[in-house]
Amino acid sequence: MARRSDRELVVTRLFDAPPRIVFEAWTKSDLFKLWWAPKSSGVPLLSCDMDVRVGGGYRVTFGQDEANSMTFFGKYLEVVPPSRLVWTNEEDAGGAVTTVTFEEQGGKTLLVLHELYPTKEALDESLLGMEDGMPEQFEQLDALLASLGASAGGA
């Protein structure tokens, strides 16, 4: 995880799965639900709706129940399977535009997540929860990818 500028964050990670499978884990709600919410936070993912196409939207709700929840939502600006996703984060004025690329590297996937925030302050605020949460999310994604590989290999 590296701050590229006052408004930009870049996260790079190598996953032991081909881009097609990693892309599916980011774009199929039944898979996304299995890894996105860090388990240690104790805040479950209540719902996840994804219409992954240019102009389509997403809506992800976390919380103990509907009355005590927070929702993140936005629109997909670019969808290029299995190599690129770009979406908006519209839940507040400080939302970033997120770009995720999936690059083949010898049967593995180099994932680069780039977020561009409207202000330095918005990035500062976002980093507070992200520094602990994102590594855990990616570990959960690693575990999911391993199970998907095992089930694909056993079929």
C-alpha positions in Angstrom: 0.0 0.0 0.0 1.6 3.3 -1.1 0.5 6.8 -1.3 1.4 8.1 -4.8 0.4 11.7 -4.1 -1.8 13.7 -1.8 -4.9 12.3 -3.5 -3.8 8.9 -4.7 -3.4 5.5 -3.1 -2.0 2.4 -4.9 -2.1 -1.1 -3.6 -0.3 -3.9 -5.4 -0.7 -7.6 -4.7 0.2 -10.9 -6.4 -2.5 -13.6 -6.2 -1.9 -17.3 -7.0 -4.8 -17.6 -9.5 -5.3 -16.6 -13.1 -6.8 -13.2 -13.9 -10.1 -14.7 -15.0 -10.7 -16.2 -11.5 -9.6 -13.1 -9.6 -11.7 -10.9 -11.8 -14.8 -13.1 -11.1 -14.1 -12.8 -7.3 -14.4 -9.0 -7.8 -17.5 -9.1 -10.0 -19.7 -11.9 -8.9 -21.7 -11.0 -5.8 -21.8 -14.6 -4.5 -18.0 -14.7 -4.5 -17.5 -11.0 -3.5 -19.5 -11.6 -0.3 -17.2 -14.3 0.8 -14.1 -12.1 1.1 -14.8 -8.4 1.1 -15.8 -7.8 4.7 -12.8 -8.2 7.1 -13.9 -10.9 9.5 -12.1 -9.3 12.5 -14.2 -6.2 12.1 -17.3 -8.0 13.4 -19.4 -6.1 10.9 -21.0 -8.6 8.5 -21.9 -7.9 4.9 -25.7 -7.7 4.9 -26.2 -7.3 1.1 -24.3 -7.1 -2.1 -25.9 -6.1 -5.4 -23.6 -5.8 -8.5 -24.6 -4.9 -12.0 -21.1 -5.2 -13.5 -21.4 -3.4 -16.8 -20.5 0.1 -18.0 -23.2 2.3 -16.5 -24.3 -0.4 -14.1 -24.1 0.1 -10.4 -23.2 -1.6 -7.1 -24.6 -1.4 -3.6 -22.8 -3.0 -0.6 -24.3 -2.8 2.9 -22.4 -3.7 6.1 -23.8 -3.8 9.6 -25.4 -5.9 12.4 -28.9 -5.1 11.0 -30.6 -2.7 8.6 -31.1 -0.1 11.3 -27.3 -0.1 12.2 -25.7 -0.3 8.8 -23.7 1.6 6.3 -24.0 1.4 2.5 -21.4 1.9 -0.2 -22.5 2.5 -3.7 -21.5 3.8 -7.1 -21.4 3.1 -10.8 -19.1 1.1 -13.1 -17.2 3.4 -15.6 -15.2 0.7 -17.3 -15.5 -3.1 -17.3 -12.9 -5.0 -19.4 -13.0 -8.7 -18.4 -10.7 -10.0 -17.1 -8.2 -7.2 -17.0 -9.8 -3.9 -15.7 -12.5 -2.4 -13.6 -13.2 1.2 -12.8 -16.0 2.5 -10.5 -17.1 5.5 -8.5 -17.6 5.6 -4.8 -20.7 7.8 -4.3 -21.7 7.3 -0.7 -20.2 10.7 0.3 -18.5 13.7 -1.2 -15.1 12.3 -0.4 -15.5 9.1 -2.5 -12.7 8.0 -4.7 -12.7 6.7 -8.3 -11.3 3.2 -8.0 -9.4 1.4 -10.8 -8.4 -2.2 -10.5 -6.2 -4.0 -13.0 -5.6 -7.7 -13.3 -2.4 -8.7 -15.1 -1.4 -12.2 -16.0 2.0 -13.2 -14.6 2.9 -16.8 -15.1 -0.5 -18.2 -14.1 -0.8 -15.7 -11.3 -2.4 -12.3 -11.2 -0.7 -9.0 -10.4 -3.5 -6.9 -9.0 -3.1 -3.1 -8.9 -5.8 -1.1 -7.1 -5.6 2.7 -7.7 -7.8 5.1 -5.9 -8.0 8.8 -6.7 -9.7 10.9 -4.1 -11.1 14.4 -4.6 -9.0 15.9 -1.7 -6.0 15.0 0.5 -8.4 15.0 3.5 -10.7 12.4 1.9 -7.7 10.1 1.4 -6.4 10.7 4.9 -9.8 9.7 6.3 -10.1 6.7 4.1 -6.7 5.4 5.1 -7.7 5.2 8.8 -9.7 2.0 8.3 -8.0 0.7 5.2 -4.5 0.0 6.6 -5.7 -2.9 8.8 -8.8 -3.9 6.8 -7.3 -4.3 3.3 -4.5 -6.8 4.2 -7.1 -8.9 5.9 -9.5 -8.6 2.9 -6.8 -9.8 0.6 -5.9 -12.7 2.9 -9.6 -13.7 2.7 -9.4 -13.4 -1.1 -6.3 -15.6 -1.1 -8.2 -18.3 0.8 -11.2 -18.0 -1.5 -9.0 -18.3 -4.6 -7.3 -21.3 -3.2 -10.6 -23.0 -2.6 -11.8 -22.1 -6.1 -8.6 -23.5 -7.5 -9.0 -26.7 -5.5 -12.6 -27.2 -6.6 -11.7 -26.4 -10.2 -8.7 -28.8 -10.1 -10.9 -31.6 -8.5 -13.6 -31.3 -11.1 
